Amino acid sequence: MSRRKTNRRSQHSTGKPAWGWFALGNIVGGFAVFLLLQYGIAGAGKGVGGGKPQMAKPAAEAPSQPRFDFYTLLKENEVSVPPPKVARSARHQGEQGSAQREAGASPQQVYILQAASFREAAEAERLRARLTLANLDVKVESASDSRGTWHRVLVGPFSNRSRMAKARQVLAEHSLMPLVLKRPAK
């Protein structure tokens, strides 16, 4: 048994060490790069000028400071926006504006979140039940198009954005990314 081990060791140790080949490769590669850089850079201009490298002429036109054209381009592309049209009196608009700020949306618009859309009504009802248990106002709406009937799970309506944001957070906890719909109030 010991004969086999010595036999294997003697077979594997007959070559040169790996670090020697690595060092030799690095030396040969470095010398090749050195020659390439010496003759490649110096030899680039020898074919044209008869052996002497030509020096680049300094550009007399080159400005000493950078020039930026976007200032003039921006002025040329400027778009003027007309002022908003005022149809109501300032007093009535002030009262209406404070009510809108409290509500977060115009009184004619409400936000609805579409949690999901399914082809099967049973799947939509399962999700509706799950979201109802999470204390959300959920309904299922069916819609037909050229591809068939779809059952959409809708959460809402919400009159302001803060309540909608809370509902979106609850839907995110249920691994759903809802679609925000803006509809006229009924």
C-alpha positions as CSV (number, residue, x, y, z in Angstrom):
1,M,0.0,0.0,0.0
2,S,2.8,2.4,0.7
3,R,4.3,1.6,-2.6
4,R,1.3,2.9,-4.5
5,K,1.3,6.2,-2.6
6,T,5.0,6.8,-3.3
7,N,4.4,5.9,-6.9
8,R,1.6,8.5,-7.3
9,R,3.7,11.1,-5.6
10,S,6.6,10.6,-7.8
11,Q,4.3,10.8,-10.9
12,H,2.8,14.1,-9.9
13,S,6.0,15.9,-8.7
14,T,7.9,15.4,-12.0
15,G,6.7,18.8,-13.5
16,K,7.7,22.3,-12.8
17,P,5.9,24.1,-9.9
18,A,2.9,26.1,-10.9
19,W,4.2,29.4,-9.5
20,G,7.2,29.1,-11.8
21,W,5.0,28.9,-14.9
22,F,2.9,31.8,-13.6
23,A,6.0,34.0,-13.1
24,L,7.4,33.1,-16.5
25,G,4.1,33.9,-18.2
26,N,4.0,37.3,-16.5
27,I,7.6,38.2,-17.5
28,V,7.0,37.2,-21.2
29,G,3.6,39.0,-21.3
30,G,5.1,42.2,-19.7
31,F,8.0,42.2,-22.2
32,A,5.5,41.8,-25.1
33,V,3.4,44.7,-23.9
34,F,6.6,46.8,-23.5
35,L,7.6,46.1,-27.1
36,L,4.1,46.8,-28.3
37,L,3.9,50.2,-26.6
38,Q,7.4,51.2,-27.7
39,Y,7.0,50.3,-31.4
40,G,3.3,50.8,-31.6
41,I,3.3,54.4,-30.4
42,A,6.6,55.5,-31.9
43,G,5.9,53.5,-35.2
44,A,2.5,55.1,-35.8
45,G,4.0,58.4,-37.2
46,K,7.1,56.9,-39.0
47,G,5.3,55.9,-42.2
48,V,4.2,59.4,-43.1
49,G,7.0,61.8,-42.0
50,G,10.1,59.8,-42.9
51,G,11.1,58.6,-39.5
52,K,10.3,61.5,-37.3
53,P,7.1,61.6,-35.3
54,Q,5.0,64.6,-36.1
55,M,3.8,66.8,-33.3
56,A,0.2,67.9,-33.3
57,K,-0.3,71.6,-34.1
58,P,-1.9,73.7,-31.4
59,A,-5.4,74.7,-32.3
60,A,-5.6,78.5,-32.7
61,E,-9.4,78.4,-32.7
62,A,-9.8,76.4,-29.5
63,P,-11.5,78.7,-26.9
64,S,-9.9,78.9,-23.4
65,Q,-13.2,78.4,-21.7
66,P,-16.0,75.9,-22.5
67,R,-19.0,77.2,-24.4
68,F,-22.5,76.1,-23.5
69,D,-25.2,76.3,-26.1
70,F,-28.1,75.1,-24.0
71,Y,-28.8,78.6,-22.6
72,T,-29.8,79.8,-26.0
73,L,-31.6,76.6,-26.9
74,L,-33.7,76.8,-23.8
75,K,-34.7,80.4,-24.6
76,E,-35.7,79.4,-28.1
77,N,-37.9,76.5,-26.9
78,E,-39.7,78.4,-24.1
79,V,-43.4,77.8,-23.9
80,S,-45.7,80.4,-22.4
81,V,-48.6,79.1,-20.3
82,P,-51.8,81.2,-20.3
83,P,-53.2,82.1,-16.9
84,P,-56.1,80.0,-15.6
85,K,-59.6,81.1,-16.6
86,V,-61.7,82.4,-13.6
87,A,-65.4,81.7,-14.1
88,R,-66.6,82.1,-10.5
89,S,-66.3,84.9,-8.1
90,A,-63.3,85.0,-5.7
91,R,-65.5,84.6,-2.6
92,H,-67.4,81.5,-3.9
93,Q,-64.1,80.0,-5.1
94,G,-62.5,80.5,-1.7
95,E,-65.3,78.6,0.0
96,Q,-65.2,75.9,-2.6
97,G,-61.4,75.6,-2.4
98,S,-61.3,75.0,1.3
99,A,-64.0,72.3,1.0
100,Q,-62.0,70.7,-1.8
101,R,-58.8,70.8,0.3
102,E,-60.5,69.0,3.1
103,A,-61.9,66.4,0.8
104,G,-58.7,66.0,-1.1
105,A,-60.5,65.7,-4.5
106,S,-63.1,67.6,-6.4
107,P,-66.7,66.7,-5.2
108,Q,-67.5,65.3,-8.7
109,Q,-64.6,62.8,-8.5
110,V,-64.0,59.7,-6.3
111,Y,-61.1,57.3,-6.1
112,I,-61.6,53.5,-6.5
113,L,-58.9,50.9,-6.2
114,Q,-59.0,47.9,-8.5
115,A,-57.4,45.2,-6.5
116,A,-57.6,42.4,-9.1
117,S,-59.4,41.1,-12.1
118,F,-60.4,37.5,-12.7
119,R,-62.1,35.4,-15.4
120,E,-63.8,33.2,-12.7
121,A,-66.4,34.7,-10.5
122,A,-65.5,32.3,-7.7
123,E,-62.0,33.6,-7.5
124,A,-63.2,37.2,-7.4
125,E,-65.7,36.3,-4.5
126,R,-62.9,34.7,-2.5
127,L,-60.7,37.8,-2.8
128,R,-63.7,40.0,-1.9
129,A,-64.3,37.9,1.3
130,R,-60.6,38.1,2.2
131,L,-60.5,41.9,1.8
132,T,-63.9,42.3,3.6
133,L,-62.3,40.6,6.6
134,A,-59.5,43.2,6.4
135,N,-62.2,45.9,7.0
136,L,-62.4,47.3,3.5
137,D,-65.4,48.3,1.5
138,V,-65.2,45.8,-1.4
139,K,-67.5,44.9,-4.3
140,V,-67.2,42.8,-7.4
141,E,-68.1,44.3,-10.8
142,S,-68.5,42.3,-14.0
143,A,-67.5,43.6,-17.4
144,S,-67.6,42.0,-20.8
145,D,-65.3,42.8,-23.7
146,S,-64.1,41.0,-26.9
147,R,-62.0,38.7,-24.7
148,G,-64.8,37.5,-22.5
149,T,-66.3,38.4,-19.1
150,W,-64.0,39.8,-16.4
151,H,-64.8,40.1,-12.7
152,R,-63.1,43.1,-11.2
153,V,-62.6,43.4,-7.4
154,L,-63.0,47.1,-6.5
155,V,-62.3,48.7,-3.2
156,G,-63.9,52.1,-2.4
157,P,-65.1,54.7,-3.3
158,F,-62.8,57.1,-1.4
159,S,-63.5,60.8,-1.3
160,N,-59.9,61.8,-0.3
161,R,-56.4,60.5,-1.0
162,S,-55.5,59.8,2.6
163,R,-58.2,57.1,3.0
164,M,-57.2,55.7,-0.4
165,A,-53.6,55.5,0.7
166,K,-54.6,53.6,3.9
167,A,-56.5,51.1,1.7
168,R,-53.6,50.7,-0.6
169,Q,-51.4,49.9,2.3
170,V,-53.8,47.2,3.5
171,L,-53.9,45.8,-0.1
172,A,-50.1,45.8,-0.2
173,E,-50.1,43.7,3.0
174,H,-52.2,41.2,1.1
175,S,-49.6,41.2,-1.7
176,L,-51.8,43.1,-4.1
177,M,-50.8,46.1,-6.2
178,P,-54.0,48.0,-6.9
179,L,-54.8,50.1,-9.9
180,V,-56.1,53.6,-9.0
181,L,-59.3,54.6,-10.8
182,K,-60.8,58.1,-10.8
183,R,-64.6,58.1,-11.4
184,P,-67.3,60.6,-11.3
185,A,-69.3,60.6,-8.0
186,K,-72.8,59.1,-8.2
